[in-house]
Amino acid sequence: MNIDQAVMALAGTLVLLSPWWLLLPAFVGANLLQASITGLCPAAVALRRLGVSAGCALR
């Protein structure tokens, strides 16, 4: 699994399992939107530090 797949899996899991049905999914969506514009994704940075291999979108 590379970083691209791990970020999508993490975002999907947080949205599906969130007890805060509106707050956390809104935060995840806003984070994904800003990552698509700026290219900086905090989740990708954290996953890279944990040793997940780089993907083609989030390097």
Buried (B, 14 or more C-beta within 10 A) or exposed (E): EBBBBBBBEBBEEBBEEBEEEEEBBEBBEEBBEEBEEEEEBEBBEBBBEEEBEEBEBBE
